[in-house]
Amino acid sequence: MKITALKTFVANVSRTNFVFVKLYTDDGIDGVGEATLEWKTNTVVARSKNSNAC
């Protein structure tokens, strides 16, 4: 099983931004996780886009 894609979604709730990550695999298994780091939303999103996981 290999990761084929990684997408990030930012949900702005009140005064907090939540970062959700969705992983896709070549086996058809998808997963969702939460990757919030308080006050570092842009850093988390940028890092996930520069990741070589896919």
C-alpha positions as CSV (number, residue, x, y, z in Angstrom):
1,M,0.0,0.0,0.0
2,K,1.4,3.4,-1.0
3,I,0.1,6.9,-0.5
4,T,-1.0,8.4,-3.8
5,A,-2.4,11.7,-2.7
6,L,-2.6,14.0,0.3
7,K,-5.1,16.9,0.6
8,T,-5.5,19.5,3.3
9,F,-8.6,21.3,4.3
10,V,-8.8,24.3,6.7
11,A,-11.9,24.9,8.7
12,N,-12.1,28.3,10.4
13,V,-14.2,27.9,13.6
14,S,-14.6,30.9,15.8
15,R,-11.0,32.0,16.6
16,T,-9.3,28.7,15.7
17,N,-8.3,27.2,12.4
18,F,-8.5,23.4,12.2
19,V,-6.5,21.6,9.6
20,F,-7.8,18.3,8.3
21,V,-5.7,15.9,6.2
22,K,-7.1,13.3,3.8
23,L,-4.8,10.5,2.5
24,Y,-5.5,8.4,-0.5
25,T,-3.8,5.0,-1.2
26,D,-3.3,2.8,-4.2
27,D,-5.4,0.1,-2.5
28,G,-8.4,2.4,-2.4
29,I,-8.2,3.0,1.3
30,D,-8.7,6.6,2.3
31,G,-8.1,8.2,5.7
32,V,-8.8,11.4,7.4
33,G,-6.9,13.0,10.2
34,E,-6.6,16.3,12.1
35,A,-3.3,18.2,12.0
36,T,-4.0,21.4,13.9
37,L,-1.1,23.3,15.4
38,E,-2.4,26.4,17.1
39,W,-1.4,29.6,15.4
40,K,0.6,27.7,12.7
41,T,-2.1,26.9,10.2
42,N,-0.1,28.1,7.2
43,T,3.0,26.2,8.3
44,V,1.0,22.9,8.6
45,V,-0.6,23.3,5.2
46,A,2.6,24.4,3.4
47,R,4.5,21.5,5.0
48,S,1.9,19.0,3.8
49,K,2.1,20.3,0.3
50,N,5.9,20.0,0.3
51,S,5.8,16.5,1.7
52,N,7.3,13.7,-0.4
53,A,4.8,11.2,1.1
54,C,3.1,10.7,-2.3
